[in-house]
């Protein structure tokens, strides 16, 4: 196996590809859950860049396999040692505060900035997904703000909670009973800590469980709002379980869906009487609000 070894802690892997291929590679890396620190793709001078930060002992063969599986070849890769600085602090600086409708998301670096007219949520970058800056998370926050204009929810479930950002937002918005689940024990620990930091423990419980087949989740009865921000293929796999956990006029927020996957998801969920109410679109991502007939 090829291992990246150098005296520094951080290694930068960089290459150029077109937009579609960088998207395929990004999805492949996320699906494989590779041991990376961060991944970014961006357009610069009419060229699409893919930049991946990894630890020094990262096995490049894992990335090579994803590249072969997604685009069929390994592009010319530039590998560079990065100065060993405090990357946590640097990442916090780069993740500037984000205002999404009713919500204001910030991290420790910007903690002295407060928006009293907003619902403030403090989330630091971590190993769990959900700093609030991804389009799929923004879509969920927009969806909750939209629903809050005419609906009060009493029993809320967040599937694949990551950092807990969405269940924290729901708890602050509706001050109702909230349950968060994730199959990743690290994510659960992080979300529990973030829930405490944001003073929503009184409303929120976190369970480590494979979504919906866990007895404790079903013992909570039927939910009037379920938030699901995971990959589209996983979303379609749990539609039957979500159907069991909801009743007529329950709402579901689905995110983590590419525009190209939208029709497939809607078709699948329509079979269980979940009807689209509203669709938010950001870049190549969509967030669906469905209501159960």
Secondary structure, 3 states (H helix, E strand, C coil): CCECCCCCCEEEEEEEECHHHHHHHHHHHHHHCCCCCEEEEEEECCEEEEEEEEECCCEHHHHHHHHHHHHCCCCCCEEEEECCCCHHHHHHHHCCCEEECCEEEECHHHCCCCCCCCEEEECCCCCCCCCCCCHHHHHHHHHHHHHCCCCCCCEEEEECCCCCHHHHHHHHHHCCEEEEEECCHHHHHHHHHHHHHCCCCCCEEEEECCCCCCHHHHCCCCCCEEEEECCHHHHHHCHHHHHHCCCCCCEEEEEEEEHHHHHHHHHHHHCCCEEEEEEEEECCEEEEEEEEC
